[in-house]
Amino acid sequence: MQYQLWDQENGNLIGDFADQAHALDFVRQEIDARGPSIVNGMAMLRVGEDRHSLQLIAEGPHLLRLLRTEVAV
């Protein structure tokens, strides 16, 4: 399953990732470099098997919570 991170403010794709763990690693690196407010304009989507459907996983502060939940597990 592939994951994408999007910049919601300008509609640009930030990156494609092989799995959620890699996408969250990227988010963690961005937070380390720029601070936690960087997630305010981000959204994580899961790409469907058909490569056309997208499912919203988390956006903004919810993305930060998802990251914290994954670290705690």
N, CA, C and O atoms as CSV, one atom per row, in Angstrom:
chain,resi,resn,atom,element,x,y,z
A,1,MET,N,N,0.847,-1.173,0.000
A,1,MET,CA,C,0.000,0.000,0.000
A,1,MET,C,C,0.891,1.234,0.000
A,1,MET,O,O,1.834,1.312,0.788
A,2,GLN,N,N,0.620,2.167,-0.841
A,2,GLN,CA,C,1.419,3.380,-0.969
A,2,GLN,C,C,0.752,4.534,-0.223
A,2,GLN,O,O,-0.474,4.596,-0.122
A,3,TYR,N,N,1.565,5.438,0.292
A,3,TYR,CA,C,1.076,6.602,1.021
A,3,TYR,C,C,1.645,7.859,0.384
A,3,TYR,O,O,2.737,7.845,-0.184
A,4,GLN,N,N,0.889,8.943,0.486
A,4,GLN,CA,C,1.321,10.233,-0.039
A,4,GLN,C,C,1.156,11.298,1.032
A,4,GLN,O,O,0.243,11.243,1.855
A,5,LEU,N,N,2.057,12.265,1.000
A,5,LEU,CA,C,1.914,13.463,1.818
A,5,LEU,C,C,1.680,14.634,0.881
A,5,LEU,O,O,2.374,14.795,-0.123
A,6,TRP,N,N,0.692,15.448,1.224
A,6,TRP,CA,C,0.313,16.597,0.402
A,6,TRP,C,C,0.415,17.880,1.203
A,6,TRP,O,O,0.138,17.902,2.402
A,7,ASP,N,N,0.815,18.946,0.533
A,7,ASP,CA,C,0.771,20.289,1.085
A,7,ASP,C,C,-0.615,20.839,0.768
A,7,ASP,O,O,-0.925,21.120,-0.389
A,8,GLN,N,N,-1.438,20.990,1.782
A,8,GLN,CA,C,-2.814,21.424,1.571
A,8,GLN,C,C,-2.934,22.898,1.195
A,8,GLN,O,O,-3.930,23.311,0.600
A,9,GLU,N,N,-1.939,23.674,1.535
A,9,GLU,CA,C,-2.009,25.108,1.244
A,9,GLU,C,C,-1.832,25.398,-0.237
A,9,GLU,O,O,-2.491,26.284,-0.781
A,10,ASN,N,N,-0.939,24.650,-0.897
A,10,ASN,CA,C,-0.713,24.919,-2.321
A,10,ASN,C,C,-1.092,23.749,-3.226
A,10,ASN,O,O,-0.966,23.840,-4.447
A,11,GLY,N,N,-1.560,22.642,-2.625
A,11,GLY,CA,C,-2.013,21.504,-3.406
A,11,GLY,C,C,-0.920,20.675,-4.040
A,11,GLY,O,O,-1.190,19.881,-4.941
A,12,ASN,N,N,0.313,20.844,-3.587
A,12,ASN,CA,C,1.437,20.097,-4.151
A,12,ASN,C,C,1.679,18.787,-3.410
A,12,ASN,O,O,1.534,18.701,-2.191
A,13,LEU,N,N,2.048,17.782,-4.173
A,13,LEU,CA,C,2.473,16.515,-3.595
A,13,LEU,C,C,3.847,16.707,-2.970
A,13,LEU,O,O,4.777,17.172,-3.629
A,14,ILE,N,N,3.970,16.349,-1.707
A,14,ILE,CA,C,5.256,16.439,-1.016
A,14,ILE,C,C,6.087,15.200,-1.307
A,14,ILE,O,O,7.289,15.293,-1.552
A,15,GLY,N,N,5.430,14.020,-1.277
A,15,GLY,CA,C,6.170,12.805,-1.543
A,15,GLY,C,C,5.303,11.567,-1.557
A,15,GLY,O,O,4.221,11.532,-0.970
A,16,ASP,N,N,5.808,10.539,-2.250
A,16,ASP,CA,C,5.217,9.206,-2.283
A,16,ASP,C,C,6.063,8.302,-1.400
A,16,ASP,O,O,7.291,8.390,-1.409
A,17,PHE,N,N,5.410,7.435,-0.641
A,17,PHE,CA,C,6.131,6.559,0.282
A,17,PHE,C,C,5.595,5.141,0.166
A,17,PHE,O,O,4.403,4.929,-0.057
A,18,ALA,N,N,6.485,4.180,0.319
A,18,ALA,CA,C,6.127,2.767,0.163
A,18,ALA,C,C,5.152,2.303,1.232
A,18,ALA,O,O,4.341,1.408,0.993
A,19,ASP,N,N,5.230,2.915,2.419
A,19,ASP,CA,C,4.334,2.521,3.504
A,19,ASP,C,C,4.168,3.681,4.477
A,19,ASP,O,O,4.834,4.710,4.369
A,20,GLN,N,N,3.268,3.485,5.423
A,20,GLN,CA,C,2.967,4.547,6.376
A,20,GLN,C,C,4.169,4.876,7.250
A,20,GLN,O,O,4.387,6.038,7.593
A,21,ALA,N,N,4.945,3.870,7.610
A,21,ALA,CA,C,6.114,4.100,8.457
A,21,ALA,C,C,7.106,5.057,7.796
A,21,ALA,O,O,7.649,5.943,8.456
A,22,HIS,N,N,7.342,4.883,6.497
A,22,HIS,CA,C,8.260,5.783,5.788
A,22,HIS,C,C,7.694,7.199,5.705
A,22,HIS,O,O,8.436,8.172,5.836
A,23,ALA,N,N,6.401,7.316,5.492
A,23,ALA,CA,C,5.772,8.638,5.445
A,23,ALA,C,C,5.884,9.324,6.804
A,23,ALA,O,O,6.172,10.519,6.875
A,24,LEU,N,N,5.659,8.576,7.873
A,24,LEU,CA,C,5.769,9.158,9.213
A,24,LEU,C,C,7.209,9.511,9.551
A,24,LEU,O,O,7.445,10.494,10.254
A,25,ASP,N,N,8.171,8.745,9.075
A,25,ASP,CA,C,9.584,9.100,9.268
A,25,ASP,C,C,9.887,10.439,8.623
A,25,ASP,O,O,10.607,11.259,9.191
A,26,PHE,N,N,9.334,10.663,7.425
A,26,PHE,CA,C,9.534,11.941,6.742
A,26,PHE,C,C,8.914,13.074,7.559
A,26,PHE,O,O,9.530,14.125,7.736
A,27,VAL,N,N,7.709,12.861,8.049
A,27,VAL,CA,C,7.041,13.885,8.875
A,27,VAL,C,C,7.886,14.186,10.107
A,27,VAL,O,O,8.063,15.348,10.473
A,28,ARG,N,N,8.403,13.147,10.742
A,28,ARG,CA,C,9.246,13.325,11.933
A,28,ARG,C,C,10.478,14.164,11.602
A,28,ARG,O,O,10.852,15.043,12.378
A,29,GLN,N,N,11.105,13.902,10.469
A,29,GLN,CA,C,12.281,14.677,10.058
A,29,GLN,C,C,11.918,16.147,9.813
A,29,GLN,O,O,12.674,17.049,10.173
A,30,GLU,N,N,10.768,16.372,9.203
A,30,GLU,CA,C,10.318,17.742,8.954
A,30,GLU,C,C,10.045,18.478,10.265
A,30,GLU,O,O,10.372,19.657,10.399
A,31,ILE,N,N,9.451,17.785,11.223
A,31,ILE,CA,C,9.196,18.390,12.531
A,31,ILE,C,C,10.504,18.721,13.223
A,31,ILE,O,O,10.641,19.795,13.807
A,32,ASP,N,N,11.468,17.810,13.165
A,32,ASP,CA,C,12.779,18.059,13.777
A,32,ASP,C,C,13.454,19.272,13.149
A,32,ASP,O,O,14.114,20.047,13.841
A,33,ALA,N,N,13.291,19.437,11.841
A,33,ALA,CA,C,13.955,20.537,11.134
A,33,ALA,C,C,13.205,21.860,11.247
A,33,ALA,O,O,13.830,22.918,11.317
A,34,ARG,N,N,11.864,21.814,11.265
A,34,ARG,CA,C,11.079,23.051,11.151
A,34,ARG,C,C,10.107,23.305,12.294
A,34,ARG,O,O,9.515,24.381,12.373
A,35,GLY,N,N,9.939,22.341,13.169
A,35,GLY,CA,C,9.019,22.491,14.286
A,35,GLY,C,C,7.667,21.855,14.003
A,35,GLY,O,O,7.325,21.604,12.847
A,36,PRO,N,N,6.891,21.590,15.061
A,36,PRO,CA,C,5.638,20.862,14.927
A,36,PRO,C,C,4.562,21.576,14.111
A,36,PRO,O,O,3.642,20.927,13.614
A,37,SER,N,N,4.655,22.870,13.967
A,37,SER,CA,C,3.624,23.597,13.204
A,37,SER,C,C,3.669,23.255,11.714
A,37,SER,O,O,2.737,23.584,10.979
A,38,ILE,N,N,4.744,22.596,11.259
A,38,ILE,CA,C,4.860,22.222,9.848
A,38,ILE,C,C,3.733,21.291,9.419
A,38,ILE,O,O,3.371,21.261,8.243
A,39,VAL,N,N,3.171,20.527,10.362
A,39,VAL,CA,C,2.104,19.586,9.998
A,39,VAL,C,C,0.763,20.274,9.745
A,39,VAL,O,O,-0.150,19.657,9.197
A,40,ASN,N,N,0.634,21.531,10.133
A,40,ASN,CA,C,-0.649,22.225,9.982
A,40,ASN,C,C,-1.150,22.242,8.545
A,40,ASN,O,O,-2.359,22.233,8.317
A,41,GLY,N,N,-0.261,22.266,7.589
A,41,GLY,CA,C,-0.668,22.294,6.187
A,41,GLY,C,C,-0.481,20.988,5.455
A,41,GLY,O,O,-0.532,20.952,4.226
A,42,MET,N,N,-0.261,19.892,6.207
A,42,MET,CA,C,0.003,18.594,5.586
A,42,MET,C,C,-1.185,17.653,5.704
A,42,MET,O,O,-1.984,17.746,6.636
A,43,ALA,N,N,-1.284,16.746,4.739
A,43,ALA,CA,C,-2.262,15.659,4.796
A,43,ALA,C,C,-1.603,14.373,4.315
A,43,ALA,O,O,-0.830,14.383,3.357
A,44,MET,N,N,-1.917,13.258,4.989
A,44,MET,CA,C,-1.444,11.945,4.568
A,44,MET,C,C,-2.619,11.182,3.969
A,44,MET,O,O,-3.698,11.101,4.556
A,45,LEU,N,N,-2.379,10.627,2.785
A,45,LEU,CA,C,-3.400,9.848,2.084
A,45,LEU,C,C,-2.861,8.465,1.758
A,45,LEU,O,O,-1.674,8.295,1.480
A,46,ARG,N,N,-3.753,7.479,1.796
A,46,ARG,CA,C,-3.404,6.127,1.367
A,46,ARG,C,C,-3.910,5.958,-0.061
A,46,ARG,O,O,-5.058,6.280,-0.367
A,47,VAL,N,N,-3.045,5.451,-0.925
A,47,VAL,CA,C,-3.388,5.225,-2.327
A,47,VAL,C,C,-3.983,3.825,-2.449
A,47,VAL,O,O,-3.395,2.854,-1.972
A,48,GLY,N,N,-5.143,3.721,-3.084
A,48,GLY,CA,C,-5.812,2.441,-3.243
A,48,GLY,C,C,-5.074,1.514,-4.188
A,48,GLY,O,O,-4.202,1.942,-4.943
A,49,GLU,N,N,-5.427,0.253,-4.138
A,49,GLU,CA,C,-4.813,-0.753,-5.001
A,49,GLU,C,C,-4.986,-0.409,-6.478
A,49,GLU,O,O,-4.150,-0.766,-7.308
A,50,ASP,N,N,-6.070,0.283,-6.798
A,50,ASP,CA,C,-6.325,0.664,-8.191
A,50,ASP,C,C,-5.479,1.855,-8.640
A,50,ASP,O,O,-5.503,2.246,-9.807
A,51,ARG,N,N,-4.716,2.435,-7.675
A,51,ARG,CA,C,-3.824,3.579,-7.928
A,51,ARG,C,C,-4.584,4.869,-8.258
A,51,ARG,O,O,-3.968,5.872,-8.619
A,52,HIS,N,N,-5.923,4.853,-8.137
A,52,HIS,CA,C,-6.719,6.048,-8.428
A,52,HIS,C,C,-7.469,6.561,-7.198
A,52,HIS,O,O,-7.659,7.768,-7.045
A,53,SER,N,N,-7.887,5.665,-6.341
A,53,SER,CA,C,-8.641,6.088,-5.162
A,53,SER,C,C,-7.685,6.484,-4.041
A,53,SER,O,O,-6.625,5.883,-3.864
A,54,LEU,N,N,-8.081,7.501,-3.294
A,54,LEU,CA,C,-7.289,8.005,-2.180
A,54,LEU,C,C,-8.144,8.024,-0.924
A,54,LEU,O,O,-9.331,8.347,-0.977
A,55,GLN,N,N,-7.536,7.675,0.207
A,55,GLN,CA,C,-8.228,7.720,1.486
A,55,GLN,C,C,-7.436,8.618,2.421
A,55,GLN,O,O,-6.239,8.413,2.619
A,56,LEU,N,N,-8.098,9.611,2.994
A,56,LEU,CA,C,-7.450,10.494,3.952
A,56,LEU,C,C,-7.162,9.716,5.231
A,56,LEU,O,O,-8.061,9.115,5.818
A,57,ILE,N,N,-5.910,9.731,5.653
A,57,ILE,CA,C,-5.496,9.067,6.888
A,57,ILE,C,C,-5.455,10.072,8.025
A,57,ILE,O,O,-5.999,9.817,9.100
A,58,ALA,N,N,-4.817,11.211,7.800
A,58,ALA,CA,C,-4.711,12.252,8.832
A,58,ALA,C,C,-4.280,13.553,8.166
A,58,ALA,O,O,-3.628,13.561,7.122
A,59,GLU,N,N,-4.668,14.654,8.811
A,59,GLU,CA,C,-4.238,15.966,8.334
A,59,GLU,C,C,-4.011,16.883,9.523
A,59,GLU,O,O,-4.605,16.710,10.587
A,60,GLY,N,N,-3.143,17.858,9.323
A,60,GLY,CA,C,-2.869,18.855,10.349
A,60,GLY,C,C,-2.516,18.240,11.688
A,60,GLY,O,O,-1.695,17.326,11.756
A,61,PRO,N,N,-3.132,18.739,12.762
A,61,PRO,CA,C,-2.825,18.245,14.108
A,61,PRO,C,C,-3.091,16.747,14.275
A,61,PRO,O,O,-2.450,16.094,15.098
A,62,HIS,N,N,-4.020,16.208,13.511
A,62,HIS,CA,C,-4.291,14.768,13.578
A,62,HIS,C,C,-3.089,13.969,13.086
A,62,HIS,O,O,-2.846,12.858,13.557
A,63,LEU,N,N,-2.349,14.523,12.154
A,63,LEU,CA,C,-1.128,13.879,11.667
A,63,LEU,C,C,-0.080,13.821,12.774
A,63,LEU,O,O,0.621,12.821,12.924
A,64,LEU,N,N,0.019,14.886,13.538
A,64,LEU,CA,C,0.951,14.924,14.667
A,64,LEU,C,C,0.544,13.885,15.713
A,64,LEU,O,O,1.404,13.204,16.271
A,65,ARG,N,N,-0.745,13.759,15.982
A,65,ARG,CA,C,-1.226,12.749,16.928
A,65,ARG,C,C,-0.943,11.336,16.429
A,65,ARG,O,O,-0.562,10.461,17.206
A,66,LEU,N,N,-1.128,11.121,15.143
A,66,LEU,CA,C,-0.830,9.805,14.552
A,66,LEU,C,C,0.646,9.483,14.741
A,66,LEU,O,O,0.996,8.361,15.107
A,67,LEU,N,N,1.490,10.437,14.500
A,67,LEU,CA,C,2.927,10.238,14.682
A,67,LEU,C,C,3.248,9.883,16.122
A,67,LEU,O,O,4.036,8.973,16.376
A,68,ARG,N,N,2.657,10.579,17.049
A,68,ARG,CA,C,2.904,10.306,18.477
A,68,ARG,C,C,2.371,8.935,18.871
A,68,ARG,O,O,2.991,8.243,19.678
A,69,THR,N,N,1.240,8.532,18.319
A,69,THR,CA,C,0.657,7.210,18.594
A,69,THR,C,C,1.567,6.117,18.067
A,69,THR,O,O,1.794,5.119,18.750
A,70,GLU,N,N,2.093,6.290,16.857
A,70,GLU,CA,C,2.975,5.276,16.245
A,70,GLU,C,C,4.281,5.138,17.039
A,70,GLU,O,O,4.823,4.039,17.161
A,71,VAL,N,N,4.777,6.240,17.571
A,71,VAL,CA,C,6.019,6.203,18.347
A,71,VAL,C,C,5.784,5.476,19.662
A,71,VAL,O,O,6.668,4.770,20.147
A,72,ALA,N,N,4.586,5.643,20.248
A,72,ALA,CA,C,4.269,5.043,21.551
A,72,ALA,C,C,4.042,3.543,21.450
A,72,ALA,O,O,4.184,2.833,22.446
A,73,VAL,N,N,3.691,3.044,20.267
A,73,VAL,CA,C,3.373,1.617,20.112
A,73,VAL,C,C,4.617,0.772,20.115
A,73,VAL,O,O,4.533,-0.450,19.995
